[in-house]
């Protein structure tokens, strides 16, 4: 268990807390992120990392090659000149400046579909940030030049952070063939091996099958497999309160179209579906009775099969209550999907059905 958990519900709150902790670092910073945009708040993070390095802190920054493709070679050189160790996870084959190591072009092409989608920062082995916030202006409110994406983060202290450190080291060195014994029952749910992926997925399905009162889900990219659809539907049929909050808008324009293809089956089973109306909802939260997680995992094939993810099992009643309240508040800003309002003939619906043939890559 962790000594303290602090829920961070806005981009402004998250970045303020993150930068404050970076400024207080004394020994080490291991920071991995899917999207890092070095403008606005991203520049503030760059500055905090360089300042930490200059006062003797060992700083490692790991960015995903696809998610952070907009990150320039010049900014990387600035970080490196400031003493920050920077690596790109699975560089894009056509961006030669991202390359490091001796991998061939064929290897880089084979790695293309496998991304690091985690958003974690471990500081001095004493503080960690986990959640769905990337380093990007979009998570800030419109009054601060952002787009007001709805996300959640968790600041943790007093945990045993070795699982996060181990996962970071494996991604940093790209050595995934050693699979330590793992059961998905700890604070951190990590999926850096096929064994872990299978066990975490099986554990999630089992928890849904055993749910007695509620299954409340907020998720940004909902493209579930057959087994997940089946257990959600069966849970609703036996009287469990199954609510799913999705986003009407998405940074990936076709995701809502694909998600809507599953609505009919779920609604017929008694699942309640709500679409968030006030912008992009990017949260990844799962509440199954008293078991609650938040993190980077989506309910899609990318998270289940391809991408590195991390979720936190919430330990404190205080944060569980806060997440319950934020979910209920989100419902106020949602439109409930009704069976008699489903569009079954529009072009978006049929595009969604067509795109399901490519769900393996979604």
PLY file of the C-alpha trace (Angstrom):
ply
format ascii 1.0
element vertex 362
property float x
property float y
property float z
element edge 361
property int vertex1
property int vertex2
end_header
0.00 0.00 0.00
0.94 3.65 -0.43
1.22 6.19 2.35
-0.70 8.83 0.43
-2.61 9.10 -2.83
-3.59 12.43 -4.30
-6.07 12.58 -7.17
-5.25 15.20 -9.83
-8.31 16.10 -11.88
-7.15 18.96 -14.14
-4.16 19.54 -16.36
-3.21 22.67 -14.46
-3.23 20.81 -11.14
-1.30 17.86 -12.60
1.51 19.87 -14.21
1.88 22.15 -11.21
2.31 19.17 -8.90
4.60 17.36 -11.37
6.93 20.33 -11.93
7.03 21.08 -8.21
8.14 17.49 -7.55
10.72 17.64 -10.37
12.12 20.82 -8.82
12.43 19.04 -5.47
14.17 15.93 -6.88
17.55 15.12 -5.31
18.64 11.72 -6.65
16.83 10.42 -9.74
14.00 11.04 -12.19
12.68 8.29 -14.49
10.09 9.87 -16.78
8.29 8.04 -19.59
5.49 9.47 -21.69
3.66 8.70 -24.91
3.19 12.27 -26.17
5.64 15.02 -25.28
5.02 18.35 -27.00
7.81 20.79 -26.07
5.69 23.94 -26.22
3.86 25.79 -23.46
3.70 23.52 -20.43
5.97 21.08 -22.26
8.72 23.70 -22.30
8.24 24.16 -18.55
8.77 20.41 -18.07
11.89 20.51 -20.29
13.28 23.35 -18.18
12.53 21.48 -14.92
14.31 18.35 -16.19
17.40 20.32 -17.25
17.52 22.20 -13.95
17.31 18.90 -12.06
20.15 17.44 -14.09
22.36 20.50 -13.52
22.03 20.16 -9.76
23.22 16.54 -9.92
20.02 14.53 -10.33
20.20 11.53 -12.69
17.44 12.24 -15.24
16.17 9.75 -17.81
13.45 10.72 -20.29
11.83 8.05 -22.47
9.42 9.18 -25.18
7.47 7.10 -27.67
8.64 7.47 -31.25
5.14 7.76 -32.69
3.39 9.71 -29.94
6.24 12.21 -29.64
7.08 12.44 -33.35
6.61 16.22 -33.14
9.48 16.46 -30.66
12.35 18.09 -32.52
15.98 17.04 -32.72
16.93 20.52 -31.50
14.99 20.14 -28.23
16.52 16.70 -27.67
19.98 18.20 -28.17
19.09 20.96 -25.69
18.08 18.32 -23.13
21.23 16.30 -23.72
23.45 19.37 -23.43
21.68 20.00 -20.12
22.70 16.53 -18.94
19.35 14.76 -19.46
19.53 11.19 -20.80
16.98 10.94 -23.63
15.82 7.90 -25.56
13.09 7.29 -28.11
11.07 4.10 -27.68
10.76 2.30 -31.03
11.87 5.14 -33.33
9.90 5.67 -36.51
11.74 4.17 -39.52
11.47 7.37 -41.56
12.71 9.73 -38.81
16.43 8.92 -38.85
17.25 11.47 -36.16
15.23 9.36 -33.68
17.41 6.32 -34.22
19.82 5.02 -31.62
21.41 1.63 -31.26
22.12 -0.80 -34.08
18.65 -2.01 -35.06
18.10 -2.53 -38.77
15.42 -0.81 -40.82
13.50 -4.12 -40.94
13.54 -4.34 -37.11
12.22 -0.79 -36.82
9.42 -1.58 -39.25
8.52 -4.70 -37.23
8.40 -2.57 -34.06
6.16 0.05 -35.62
2.89 -1.25 -34.14
4.28 -1.66 -30.60
4.20 1.64 -28.69
4.92 2.83 -25.15
1.60 4.34 -24.07
2.53 4.69 -20.38
2.62 8.05 -18.61
4.71 7.66 -15.46
7.30 9.63 -13.54
9.19 8.18 -10.57
11.20 10.68 -8.52
13.84 9.66 -5.93
12.00 6.32 -5.47
9.70 8.28 -3.16
7.13 9.97 -5.42
5.39 8.75 -8.56
2.86 10.16 -11.01
0.64 7.80 -12.98
-2.45 8.45 -15.09
-3.62 9.50 -18.54
-1.96 12.93 -18.80
0.62 13.29 -21.55
2.87 16.35 -21.68
0.70 18.51 -23.91
-1.21 21.78 -23.89
-4.45 19.95 -24.76
-4.88 18.90 -21.13
-5.01 22.51 -19.95
-8.19 24.56 -19.81
-9.09 26.81 -22.71
-8.36 29.86 -20.56
-4.73 28.66 -20.45
-4.44 27.98 -24.17
-5.44 24.33 -24.01
-8.38 22.27 -25.19
-9.74 21.16 -21.82
-9.30 17.41 -22.26
-10.77 15.54 -19.30
-8.10 13.38 -17.68
-7.03 12.02 -14.31
-3.70 11.50 -12.61
-2.54 10.12 -9.29
0.38 11.32 -7.21
1.68 8.51 -5.00
4.10 8.58 -2.09
5.36 5.87 0.21
4.77 3.01 -2.24
7.09 0.21 -3.24
7.96 1.66 -6.64
10.24 -1.16 -7.79
7.62 -2.52 -10.27
7.51 0.87 -12.02
11.29 1.16 -11.97
11.65 -2.36 -13.35
9.15 -1.68 -16.14
10.91 1.57 -17.02
14.29 -0.14 -17.16
12.99 -2.84 -19.49
11.56 -0.23 -21.88
14.73 1.89 -21.59
17.01 -1.05 -22.43
14.40 -2.82 -24.59
15.00 -6.13 -22.80
11.61 -7.79 -22.41
12.54 -11.47 -22.59
12.98 -11.96 -18.83
9.51 -12.38 -17.35
9.52 -12.24 -13.54
6.71 -14.09 -11.82
3.75 -11.75 -11.66
0.16 -11.89 -10.57
-2.07 -8.85 -11.24
-2.84 -8.29 -7.58
-0.41 -5.51 -6.64
-0.76 -1.74 -6.73
0.56 -1.46 -10.30
-0.81 -3.38 -13.27
1.89 -3.62 -15.94
1.79 -5.50 -19.23
5.36 -5.62 -20.57
5.19 -9.34 -21.40
2.70 -11.67 -23.04
2.27 -13.48 -19.72
1.40 -10.25 -17.92
-0.99 -9.17 -20.67
-2.85 -12.45 -20.55
-3.08 -12.54 -16.76
-4.20 -8.91 -16.45
-6.86 -9.39 -19.10
-8.07 -12.62 -17.53
-8.13 -10.96 -14.11
-10.25 -8.09 -15.47
-12.74 -10.47 -17.09
-12.97 -12.49 -13.88
-13.63 -9.38 -11.79
-16.44 -8.36 -14.14
-17.89 -11.87 -13.97
-17.85 -11.70 -10.16
-19.19 -8.13 -9.85
-22.21 -7.85 -7.55
-23.26 -4.19 -7.51
-21.65 -1.94 -10.08
-19.31 -1.71 -13.04
-18.64 1.92 -13.89
-16.24 2.66 -16.73
-14.82 5.83 -18.25
-12.75 5.15 -21.35
-11.43 7.14 -24.28
-11.05 4.43 -26.94
-13.69 1.73 -26.58
-13.15 -1.07 -29.12
-13.75 -4.18 -26.98
-13.13 -7.77 -27.93
-15.85 -10.42 -27.90
-15.05 -11.78 -24.42
-15.20 -8.34 -22.82
-18.48 -7.57 -24.56
-19.87 -10.89 -23.36
-18.99 -10.47 -19.67
-20.25 -6.86 -19.61
-23.54 -7.91 -21.17
-23.95 -10.86 -18.82
-23.22 -8.66 -15.81
-25.97 -6.23 -16.80
-28.41 -9.09 -17.40
-27.92 -10.39 -13.87
-28.70 -6.97 -12.39
-25.28 -5.33 -11.98
-25.35 -1.57 -12.59
-23.16 -1.29 -15.71
-22.47 2.27 -16.84
-19.99 3.24 -19.56
-18.96 6.85 -20.21
-17.41 7.48 -23.62
-16.49 10.61 -25.52
-18.60 12.07 -28.30
-15.45 13.73 -29.67
-12.06 12.11 -30.09
-8.60 13.05 -31.31
-8.93 9.92 -33.48
-11.98 10.95 -35.47
-13.29 7.47 -36.28
-13.12 5.93 -32.78
-16.63 7.12 -31.75
-18.01 5.63 -34.98
-16.43 2.25 -34.22
-17.53 2.34 -30.57
-21.14 3.02 -31.58
-21.27 -0.28 -33.49
-21.33 -2.08 -30.09
-24.13 0.04 -28.62
-27.08 -2.06 -29.76
-25.80 -5.30 -28.20
-24.87 -3.59 -24.93
-28.10 -1.60 -24.62
-30.20 -4.70 -25.27
-28.40 -6.37 -22.36
-29.18 -3.52 -19.99
-25.84 -1.70 -20.13
-26.22 2.09 -19.80
-24.07 4.13 -22.17
-23.37 7.85 -21.81
-21.56 10.16 -24.22
-19.58 13.08 -22.76
-20.61 16.34 -24.45
-18.15 19.03 -23.28
-15.09 18.11 -25.31
-12.67 15.20 -25.35
-12.89 12.79 -22.43
-9.53 10.98 -22.25
-9.90 9.21 -18.87
-9.28 5.52 -18.28
-11.08 4.52 -15.09
-12.58 1.20 -14.02
-14.78 0.77 -10.92
-15.91 -2.78 -10.19
-17.64 -2.80 -6.80
-14.87 -1.59 -4.43
-12.00 -2.35 -6.84
-10.93 0.82 -8.66
-8.17 1.48 -11.19
-6.99 4.44 -13.23
-4.11 4.76 -15.63
-3.27 4.62 -19.32
-5.10 1.48 -20.52
-7.95 1.72 -22.97
-10.50 -0.99 -23.67
-9.17 -1.66 -27.13
-6.86 -4.03 -28.94
-3.91 -1.65 -28.72
-3.90 -1.79 -24.93
-4.65 -5.51 -24.74
-2.21 -6.66 -27.43
0.35 -4.08 -28.51
1.10 -1.10 -26.28
2.92 -0.83 -22.96
0.46 0.35 -20.30
0.29 0.92 -16.56
-2.71 1.25 -14.26
-2.89 1.84 -10.52
-5.22 -0.02 -8.19
-6.50 2.73 -5.88
-5.69 1.95 -2.26
-7.50 4.62 -0.23
-11.19 5.09 0.42
-10.74 8.85 0.01
-9.60 8.61 -3.61
-12.19 5.93 -4.41
-14.88 8.32 -3.16
-13.40 11.17 -5.20
-13.43 9.04 -8.35
-17.02 8.07 -7.65
-17.94 11.76 -7.38
-16.10 12.70 -10.58
-17.87 9.89 -12.44
-21.27 11.09 -11.21
-20.38 14.66 -12.18
-19.37 13.51 -15.66
-22.80 11.92 -16.05
-24.34 15.40 -15.64
-22.33 16.50 -18.68
-23.27 13.43 -20.73
-26.12 12.49 -23.01
-27.54 9.04 -22.34
-27.66 6.82 -25.42
-31.17 5.51 -26.02
-31.93 2.42 -28.06
-34.60 4.16 -30.14
-32.15 6.92 -31.11
-29.41 4.72 -32.51
-28.47 5.47 -36.09
-28.17 2.20 -38.01
-27.98 3.56 -41.52
-25.80 6.70 -41.41
-22.45 6.82 -43.17
-20.57 7.04 -39.83
-22.22 3.83 -38.62
-21.28 1.92 -41.76
-17.77 3.36 -41.73
-17.53 2.15 -38.14
-18.60 -1.36 -39.15
-16.07 -1.34 -41.99
-13.26 -0.14 -39.71
-13.95 -3.02 -37.31
-12.13 -5.23 -39.80
-8.99 -3.36 -38.73
-9.65 -3.52 -34.97
-6.40 -5.44 -34.44
-4.52 -2.15 -35.02
-6.92 0.04 -32.97
0 1
1 2
2 3
3 4
4 5
5 6
6 7
7 8
8 9
9 10
10 11
11 12
12 13
13 14
14 15
15 16
16 17
17 18
18 19
19 20
20 21
21 22
22 23
23 24
24 25
25 26
26 27
27 28
28 29
29 30
30 31
31 32
32 33
33 34
34 35
35 36
36 37
37 38
38 39
39 40
40 41
41 42
42 43
43 44
44 45
45 46
46 47
47 48
48 49
49 50
50 51
51 52
52 53
53 54
54 55
55 56
56 57
57 58
58 59
59 60
60 61
61 62
62 63
63 64
64 65
65 66
66 67
67 68
68 69
69 70
70 71
71 72
72 73
73 74
74 75
75 76
76 77
77 78
78 79
79 80
80 81
81 82
82 83
83 84
84 85
85 86
86 87
87 88
88 89
89 90
90 91
91 92
92 93
93 94
94 95
95 96
96 97
97 98
98 99
99 100
100 101
101 102
102 103
103 104
104 105
105 106
106 107
107 108
108 109
109 110
110 111
111 112
112 113
113 114
114 115
115 116
116 117
117 118
118 119
119 120
120 121
121 122
122 123
123 124
124 125
125 126
126 127
127 128
128 129
129 130
130 131
131 132
132 133
133 134
134 135
135 136
136 137
137 138
138 139
139 140
140 141
141 142
142 143
143 144
144 145
145 146
146 147
147 148
148 149
149 150
150 151
151 152
152 153
153 154
154 155
155 156
156 157
157 158
158 159
159 160
160 161
161 162
162 163
163 164
164 165
165 166
166 167
167 168
168 169
169 170
170 171
171 172
172 173
173 174
174 175
175 176
176 177
177 178
178 179
179 180
180 181
181 182
182 183
183 184
184 185
185 186
186 187
187 188
188 189
189 190
190 191
191 192
192 193
193 194
194 195
195 196
196 197
197 198
198 199
199 200
200 201
201 202
202 203
203 204
204 205
205 206
206 207
207 208
208 209
209 210
210 211
211 212
212 213
213 214
214 215
215 216
216 217
217 218
218 219
219 220
220 221
221 222
222 223
223 224
224 225
225 226
226 227
227 228
228 229
229 230
230 231
231 232
232 233
233 234
234 235
235 236
236 237
237 238
238 239
239 240
240 241
241 242
242 243
243 244
244 245
245 246
246 247
247 248
248 249
249 250
250 251
251 252
252 253
253 254
254 255
255 256
256 257
257 258
258 259
259 260
260 261
261 262
262 263
263 264
264 265
265 266
266 267
267 268
268 269
269 270
270 271
271 272
272 273
273 274
274 275
275 276
276 277
277 278
278 279
279 280
280 281
281 282
282 283
283 284
284 285
285 286
286 287
287 288
288 289
289 290
290 291
291 292
292 293
293 294
294 295
295 296
296 297
297 298
298 299
299 300
300 301
301 302
302 303
303 304
304 305
305 306
306 307
307 308
308 309
309 310
310 311
311 312
312 313
313 314
314 315
315 316
316 317
317 318
318 319
319 320
320 321
321 322
322 323
323 324
324 325
325 326
326 327
327 328
328 329
329 330
330 331
331 332
332 333
333 334
334 335
335 336
336 337
337 338
338 339
339 340
340 341
341 342
342 343
343 344
344 345
345 346
346 347
347 348
348 349
349 350
350 351
351 352
352 353
353 354
354 355
355 356
356 357
357 358
358 359
359 360
360 361
